[in-house]
Amino acid sequence: MTDYFNINAILAEEEKVGVNFKVGCTGLGRALDPSCDDDDLKEGAELELPFWLTKELATRGMLQLKNPTYYSQRVKNDLQADPRCVNLAELCPFFYEVGLRILSMTNDRRLAEFIRSTFQIRYQQLLIQSLSVQPNTSQMDTVHRVLSKEEIKVFDAGRASKHMLQEWHNFPSSSSGMKKRKK
């Protein structure tokens, strides 16, 4: 596991994902679904489980993964209408990370295109905001509240690069301290 010490990877694996069991499971009914009346899970049972568990069970052919609601057509329509109004942090704080992990199991081209287009739609606005929002303001807090964890990294990197550029522009340059080359 390459992300063993990455806290964001660990938290992304905790996101719940809908599944449909292809086989019955003896003794796991109440363990996986507290609302279950039986100790056993029936074939066709639909549950939401943490991604780390679905990954393991899917590789054994025990269940079929369903795309989470935050990758639905409704969310896609909302993003196309106005990407700034969609709160990815509320839908799924690890929107892109979970999507990539699901893709590694399913190779769903529509999901891949949805994730790519979502990032593409939001990226330009994200960079503009990272360069224009003043630090330590309510506007900064508002922007951070609607971004996924991955987008916050991009936003913060944009802010850091702006800061470094400003420092570079403000760096005092004096030719008196420089030695001239001999010809």
Contacts in CASP RR format, 6 or more apart in sequence:
PFRMAT RR
TARGET T0000
AUTHOR 0000-0000-0000
METHOD contacts of the structure
MODEL  1
MTDYFNINAILAEEEKVGVNFKVGCTGLGRALDPSCDDDDLKEGAELELP
FWLTKELATRGMLQLKNPTYYSQRVKNDLQADPRCVNLAELCPFFYEVGL
RILSMTNDRRLAEFIRSTFQIRYQQLLIQSLSVQPNTSQMDTVHRVLSKE
EIKVFDAGRASKHMLQEWHNFPSSSSGMKKRKK
3 9 0 8 1.000
3 10 0 8 1.000
8 94 0 8 1.000
8 97 0 8 1.000
8 149 0 8 1.000
9 97 0 8 1.000
11 93 0 8 1.000
11 94 0 8 1.000
12 51 0 8 1.000
12 94 0 8 1.000
12 97 0 8 1.000
12 98 0 8 1.000
12 101 0 8 1.000
13 50 0 8 1.000
13 51 0 8 1.000
13 52 0 8 1.000
13 55 0 8 1.000
13 101 0 8 1.000
14 50 0 8 1.000
14 51 0 8 1.000
14 52 0 8 1.000
15 50 0 8 1.000
15 51 0 8 1.000
15 68 0 8 1.000
15 92 0 8 1.000
15 94 0 8 1.000
15 98 0 8 1.000
16 48 0 8 1.000
16 49 0 8 1.000
16 50 0 8 1.000
16 51 0 8 1.000
16 68 0 8 1.000
17 48 0 8 1.000
17 49 0 8 1.000
17 50 0 8 1.000
17 51 0 8 1.000
17 54 0 8 1.000
17 65 0 8 1.000
17 66 0 8 1.000
17 68 0 8 1.000
17 98 0 8 1.000
17 102 0 8 1.000
18 46 0 8 1.000
18 47 0 8 1.000
18 48 0 8 1.000
18 49 0 8 1.000
18 54 0 8 1.000
18 65 0 8 1.000
18 66 0 8 1.000
18 68 0 8 1.000
19 46 0 8 1.000
19 47 0 8 1.000
19 48 0 8 1.000
19 49 0 8 1.000
19 54 0 8 1.000
19 57 0 8 1.000
19 58 0 8 1.000
19 63 0 8 1.000
19 64 0 8 1.000
19 65 0 8 1.000
19 66 0 8 1.000
20 44 0 8 1.000
20 45 0 8 1.000
20 46 0 8 1.000
20 63 0 8 1.000
20 64 0 8 1.000
20 66 0 8 1.000
21 41 0 8 1.000
21 42 0 8 1.000
21 43 0 8 1.000
21 44 0 8 1.000
21 45 0 8 1.000
21 46 0 8 1.000
21 47 0 8 1.000
21 62 0 8 1.000
21 63 0 8 1.000
22 43 0 8 1.000
22 44 0 8 1.000
22 61 0 8 1.000
22 62 0 8 1.000
22 63 0 8 1.000
22 64 0 8 1.000
23 43 0 8 1.000
23 61 0 8 1.000
23 62 0 8 1.000
23 63 0 8 1.000
24 40 0 8 1.000
24 41 0 8 1.000
24 42 0 8 1.000
24 43 0 8 1.000
24 44 0 8 1.000
24 45 0 8 1.000
25 32 0 8 1.000
25 40 0 8 1.000
25 41 0 8 1.000
25 62 0 8 1.000
26 39 0 8 1.000
26 40 0 8 1.000
27 39 0 8 1.000
27 40 0 8 1.000
27 41 0 8 1.000
28 39 0 8 1.000
28 40 0 8 1.000
28 41 0 8 1.000
29 36 0 8 1.000
29 38 0 8 1.000
29 39 0 8 1.000
29 40 0 8 1.000
29 41 0 8 1.000
30 36 0 8 1.000
30 38 0 8 1.000
30 39 0 8 1.000
32 41 0 8 1.000
32 47 0 8 1.000
32 49 0 8 1.000
33 41 0 8 1.000
33 45 0 8 1.000
33 47 0 8 1.000
41 47 0 8 1.000
46 66 0 8 1.000
49 57 0 8 1.000
51 98 0 8 1.000
51 101 0 8 1.000
51 102 0 8 1.000
54 63 0 8 1.000
54 65 0 8 1.000
55 101 0 8 1.000
55 105 0 8 1.000
57 63 0 8 1.000
58 64 0 8 1.000
58 65 0 8 1.000
58 105 0 8 1.000
59 105 0 8 1.000
65 102 0 8 1.000
65 105 0 8 1.000
65 106 0 8 1.000
67 102 0 8 1.000
67 108 0 8 1.000
67 111 0 8 1.000
68 92 0 8 1.000
68 98 0 8 1.000
68 102 0 8 1.000
69 75 0 8 1.000
69 91 0 8 1.000
70 88 0 8 1.000
70 91 0 8 1.000
70 92 0 8 1.000
70 95 0 8 1.000
71 99 0 8 1.000
71 111 0 8 1.000
71 114 0 8 1.000
71 115 0 8 1.000
75 86 0 8 1.000
75 91 0 8 1.000
76 114 0 8 1.000
76 118 0 8 1.000
78 85 0 8 1.000
78 86 0 8 1.000
79 86 0 8 1.000
79 117 0 8 1.000
79 118 0 8 1.000
79 121 0 8 1.000
79 122 0 8 1.000
80 121 0 8 1.000
83 118 0 8 1.000
83 121 0 8 1.000
83 122 0 8 1.000
83 125 0 8 1.000
84 122 0 8 1.000
84 125 0 8 1.000
84 146 0 8 1.000
86 146 0 8 1.000
87 145 0 8 1.000
87 146 0 8 1.000
88 95 0 8 1.000
88 122 0 8 1.000
88 146 0 8 1.000
88 147 0 8 1.000
88 148 0 8 1.000
88 151 0 8 1.000
89 145 0 8 1.000
89 146 0 8 1.000
89 147 0 8 1.000
89 148 0 8 1.000
89 149 0 8 1.000
90 146 0 8 1.000
92 98 0 8 1.000
92 148 0 8 1.000
93 148 0 8 1.000
93 149 0 8 1.000
94 148 0 8 1.000
94 149 0 8 1.000
94 150 0 8 1.000
95 115 0 8 1.000
95 118 0 8 1.000
95 148 0 8 1.000
95 150 0 8 1.000
96 115 0 8 1.000
96 118 0 8 1.000
96 119 0 8 1.000
96 148 0 8 1.000
96 150 0 8 1.000
96 151 0 8 1.000
97 149 0 8 1.000
97 150 0 8 1.000
99 111 0 8 1.000
99 115 0 8 1.000
100 115 0 8 1.000
102 108 0 8 1.000
102 111 0 8 1.000
103 111 0 8 1.000
103 112 0 8 1.000
103 115 0 8 1.000
122 151 0 8 1.000
123 154 0 8 1.000
126 147 0 8 1.000
126 151 0 8 1.000
126 154 0 8 1.000
126 155 0 8 1.000
127 154 0 8 1.000
127 158 0 8 1.000
129 143 0 8 1.000
129 155 0 8 1.000
130 154 0 8 1.000
130 155 0 8 1.000
130 156 0 8 1.000
130 157 0 8 1.000
130 158 0 8 1.000
130 159 0 8 1.000
130 162 0 8 1.000
131 158 0 8 1.000
131 159 0 8 1.000
131 162 0 8 1.000
133 139 0 8 1.000
133 140 0 8 1.000
133 143 0 8 1.000
133 159 0 8 1.000
134 140 0 8 1.000
135 159 0 8 1.000
143 155 0 8 1.000
144 152 0 8 1.000
144 155 0 8 1.000
147 155 0 8 1.000
END
